[in-house]
């Protein structure tokens, strides 16, 4: 077709995707260039493979899988791991990365999810909450410089996220130690594997999932930057989990002690349908099966005690070695494509816009946990749900802010009670303990002891009397 590079046109035709040029003769010159630029980045071989999987209804073979155990780090083992992890932080060997590509649309909030106000009293955003955890840990363990904070954004969150940090003076973090990387895009397809269009010159695309962090880190040059700073480990977590133990020293120390390429945290699912990837073992290797890919007969499988056989789920909290990521990026190690049924705004054969009421295709994503295929050593560590996991995903119902607020209050009141400080029920409307004050029970007790228990009780009683709330 005139004006389309022959090689590109043939690749599209051979992959059964020639329809993307259907309106070519109608397009203005700048729109033709836009379509060519977009098309040149599409991996048609990958699309063919995904299409075959869809048509053939290929699914995971669960007969070869068995449940994987999550290791409890307790007692002396935990103390030893914690000491190793603290030393690594003190040596400046770790950075923290937030997966922050999502908008808050499911929360009824039209901004990046990381800007959502999470503080029970202060209204601090998720981003500020995590930034203050980094400040605390950097100071507590005497890191030679502030622990670097990396934030992976998407096309929809990048500009607003950067602006949010700038307007808030980077939450008192060193600006030069905060890095933004943007994940890539993957095209959307219909149920027959055909590319979907949302205009005559634009193919539907969406963020490429958290597996895109490998390419985003490599393309940005940050992998080499981190290595040059002596950073050996990347702690990775979701933006929507305010309870995450950022750069958890015990988790980090265990990862280092075991010489793992990749470590992850998991916990028993509350219910069969909790949206956690299932942690399994296949051919001697750890693997995570996405909850949406797990057949009901497998998800509901129970043992003689009535417990779920495949009970442990991933909370998307990881540690990964920098040199392992460098190898994955250098070797262009492929990650499998996950197909997510979605309602996708498209144009039809007459170029009219169609806003479907039911799913009409697949958005494609890659998942970071699929790098497990390339690991030589993997560790799975059990997380404490009450202290480490409370995702914010919905406007109402399960995993809404109501649930997150309940979990934060339970955590903070628990710290008080376990430190011998009892607050009569109903006397306090809300409590907030800033990550700058303490990040866990141990550091909370240290702060109380430093202030003096009697002085501390006097301080919070004064706050209760004046405000009906506690804010530390």
N, C-alpha and C positions, 0 to 999 in steps of 0.2 A: 504494500500500500504506500502510495506516494508520501514521502516525508517521514516515514517510520524506518529506522535502521533495520536492514534486512535480517540481521542476526537476532535482534530483539523480537521482531515480528514472528520469525520462525519458531523461536523458543516458546512464545506465547501460544502459537497455533498448535505446536506439537504437544504442549501440556494441556490442550483443550481449553485454553483461556483466551482465545482470539476475540471473544465478545467484548473485551475491555476497550477495543478500538472501534466498536460499532458506530459511535457518533463522531469519529475522527473528522469526517468532511464538514461537520457542523461547527467545529471548534475554532475559536480565535487562536492566533499564533501563540500568545502567552499561555493559553490553556493547553495547547498541544505540548508545549515544553514542560508544563507542570505534570502532565500525564506521563511523558517520557521519563522525567526524573524519577517519579515514583515507581514506575514499572521497572526501571533499571536496577532497583534495589530488591526486587522480588526474586526469591529462590523458587523457580518453577519446579525443580526436581523435588524439593521438599514438599511443595503443594501436591505433586502427583502422589507422593508417598502417603500423605495425610488423606487424600481422596480415596486411595485404595483401602486404607484402614476403615474409613467410614462406610464405603460401599460393601466391603466384606464383613463389616460389623466385628472387627477384631477386638478382643478384650484380653485382659490379663488372665494368665493361666494360674489360678489360685491353688491348683493341686500341688505345685512345687514350692509353695510358700508355707512358712511356719511363723508363729508369733515371735517377736523379738522382745527381749527383756530390757527394762530400763534399770541401770545400776543406781542403787542408793549410795550416795556419798555420806557416810556417817562416821562418827567417832574419830579414831586416830587417822583413818584414811582421809577424812574430810580436812582435818587439821593440817596434815601433810600437804594435801593438794592446795589448800588455801595459802599456805606459806610459799609454795612455788609460784602461785598466781600473783601474790602480792609482790614478790621479787620481780616478776616479769613486768608488772605495772611500774614499779619503781625504776626499772631499767628502760622504760619507754618503748616496750616491745609490742604494745597493743593499741589498736584504734577501734572506734565504734561506728557502725554503719546502720542507718535507719532506712528501712524500705518504706518510702513515703510517696509512692506514685498515685495513691488513690484520693479521689474527691470524697467529700462527706455527704454525697447525695443520698445515700441510704439512711443518713441521720437527719435528713431534712435540712441539710447544711450545705450551702453552695460555695464552699471554699475547700482548700486542701485539708484533709482530715487532721493533719498535724497541727493546724491552727485552732482546733476545737478546744473550748475552755473546759479543762478537766479538774482543776483545783476545787475542792469542795467548798472552801471559803473564799479563796483569792480569785478563782476563775482563771488560774494560770493555764496556758495552752499545753497540749501534749509536748510540743517542741520545747517549751520552757522547762517542763517537768524533766525531760531527758537531759537537757543542757545542764540543769542544776545537779543532776546525778553525776554527770561527768565532772563538773567542778568539784563536787564533794570527794569523789574517788581520786581525782588528780591530786588534791590537797592531802587527803587522808594517807595515801600511800606514797607521797612525795615523788610523784612522777617528775622527771627532769624538765618536762614541758607539759602543758595541758594535753590530755589525751585527745588526739585528733578526732573530730566528728565529721563523718561522711554522710551525706543525705542523697539517696537516689530518688529523683523526681521523675515525672513523666511530662509529656507535652502539655497536659491539662493542668499540672500543678507547679511546673518549673518557675514561671515568672512570679506567681503569687507567693510561692515559698521563699524565694530569694528576697522579694520585697518585704515579707513578714520579718525575716531575720534582720534586714537592714533597718527597718522602722523600730525594731526593738533592741538595737545596738548589740545584736548577736547574743542577747541574754547574758552579757558580761563574759562570754567566751572570747578568746583571742580570734579576731576575724581571720587572720592568716592560718588558723588551725581548723577552720570550718570549710569544707569542700562540698560542692554540689556536682553531681553527675546525673545525666538524664538517660533513662532507659530507652531502648529502641521501640520500634513498632512492628507488628505483624498484621497481615491482611485478614479480613473476615471472609468466610466462604458459606455457601448455602449447603443444604443437606446432601447435595450431590458432588460437593467439592469444587463448585464454581465460585470464582471471585465475585464478591458483591460490590456494587457501585453506589455511592451516595450522591453523585452528580455525573454528568457526561464525561468529565475529565478527572474524576477522583475515585480511587478504590477505597472502600471502607477499611479503616485500620484501627487498631487499639494497642495499648501498651503490651510489650512482649512478656510480661510476667516477671516474677522476681529472679527467674533464671537469667534474665537480661543483665543482671549485675556483673556477670563475668565480662561480657563484652563492653559494658559501660565503663567499668574500671580500667580495662585495657585500653580502650579507645581514648580515654581522657588523659592517659599518661600517669594516672595516680598509682598504678601498681609499682612502676619504677620509682615514683616519688616516695611511696611508703617504704620500699626496700632501702632507698638511700638514707632514710631517716632511722633505719634500724628497726623498723616495725615488722614483726614476724607473724602477727596474728590479727585477724579481723573478727570482731564480735558483731553479729548481725541479728537484727530483730525487727518486728513489725512496728509500724507507727501507732497502731491502735491498742497496744498492750501497755498501759501505764504502770503495771506492777513488775515489768521486766527488771531483772537484776542486771543492770548494765555492767558489762565487763566483770561479771561475777568471778571473784578470785579463785574460789574452789573449783568451779567449772573450768576456768582457764588453766589452773594448775594441773587438774586431771588430764586435760587435753594435752598439755606439754609433757607430763610424766609418761603418758602412754604413747607419745610420738605419733599422735593421730593427724591424718590429713584433714579430717572433717569430724566435728562433734555436734551433737544435737541434744535438745532437751525434749522429754516427753512425759506424759502422765496418763493415768487411766481415764478413759472417757466417762463422762457422767451418764450419758445415754448412748444408745446405739446410733442415733442420728446426729450426734454432736459433730460439727463440721471440722474435724481434725483428720489430717492424713494418717492412715494406719501404718504403724511401724512394724515391718515384717523382716524376715530373713529369707533370702533366696540364694541357693548355691553357695552358702557360707558368707554372703554379703548382706549388709543391712540395706533395706530398700523402704521407701515410703510410697504407699498407694493412696492416691487422692481419694477423699471420702466419696466424691461423686462417681468414682470408678469402681467402688467396692460393691459387688452384688449383695442384695439383701440376705440371701441364704448364708453368705460368708459373714457379713456384718453381724447377723443375729446368732451366729454359732456360739453355743455355750458349753462349758464343761460340766462334769458331774456335780460341781458345787453351785451351778447356776450362774457362774461368772462368764463374761464374754471371753472367748478364746483369743480373739484379736482385739485386746482391750486398750493397748497403749497407742496414743495418738501424739503427733508432733505439734508443738506450739510455735513452730517457725522461729526458734531461737537457736542460733548456730555459732560455732567457732570454726574458722577455716584458715589454714596456713597461707601466708602470702605467696610463698614459692609454689604451692600447689595451684593457686589461682593463676599464677604466671604461666605454669605449664599448660593448664587448660586453655588459656587465651592463646598462647603461642602455637599450640597444636590444633587450634580451632575445633576442640572436642565438641561434637554435636550433642545437643540435648533433645530428647523426644518432645514432640509437640502435644500439648493437651488441648482438647477441643471442649469448649464450654458453650452449651446451648444458651443463646441469648436472643432478645428482641432487638433487631438491628434496623435502624432507619436506612432505607434504600430507595433507589428509583426503580421503577418497573420498565417493561419493554417499550413503553411510550414516553419514558423519561419523567413520569409523574412521581412525586415523592410519596412513599408508602411508609406509614408508621404502624408497624404490626402490633396486634394485641396479644399475640402468642409468639414464642420463639420461632424465628424463621431462618436461623443459621447458626454458625459457630464462630466465636471469637477464639483466636489461637493464642496460647501462652506457653512459655517454658517455665520450669520450676527449678529452683536452686538445688533442692534435695536430689535431683536426678544426677548430680555430679557424683553421688555415692557409687555409681557404676565404675568410676575411675579411681576410687580410693584404694590404698593398700591397707590402711588402718582407720577404723571408724569407732567412735565411742558414743553410746547413748546413755544420758544421765537423767535420772528421775527428778522432775521439778515438783515443788510444793505448790499445789494449785492456789491455796489461800494466800501465799506470799508472792507468787510469781506470774499469775495468769488471770487476767480479767479483760478480755477483748471488747472493744467498743465497735459494734458493727451495725446496729439497728436503731431506728428511731423509737421503737417501743418493743415491749416483750423481752425475750431472752437476748442477752448481750447488748442491751440498751444502756444509756447513761444511768438509768435507775439502778441497774445491776452493778455497774462500775462504781457508783457512789456507795452502794451498800457494801461492796467488797473493800473499798478504801476505808470506810468507817470501821468495819470489822477489824481490819489490819491495825489501824491506829489505836483503837480502843484496846485491842489485844496487847499492843506494846505497853500501854499504860498498866493494864492489869497484871501482866507478867513481870512488870517492874515494881509491883507492890503499890501501885497508885490506883485507888478505886474511885470511880466517878459514879455517883448514883444514877441509875437509869432515868432517862427523861429530863435530867438536869441540864444536859448539853444538847443544843440543836444540831451542831455540826462540829467536826474536828478536822484540822488539816495540819499535818506535820511535813514541812517542806523538806525536799531532798537536800537542801543546804543545812538542815538541822540534823537529820539522820536518814539513813537509807535502809536500815534493817533493825532488828531487835538489839543486836549487839552494840551498834553505834548509837542507838537511842539510849541504852543504859549508860554508855560512856558519857554522853552529854548530860544526862541527869546527874550522874555522880560528880561531874566536873562543876555543875551549878550548885550541887548540894540538894539532897532530896527535899528538905524542908523548904528551901528557897524556891525550888521548882514547883512544889505544891502550892505555895503562896502565889506564884506567878500565874498558874493556870486558874486558880480560884478567883483571882482578880479579873481575868479575862471572862470567866463565866458570869461573874457578877455584873460586869459592864456590858458584855456583848451577847451573852448566852451561847458563845462559841469559844472554841480553842483554836488559835492559829500560832504555830511555832515556826 
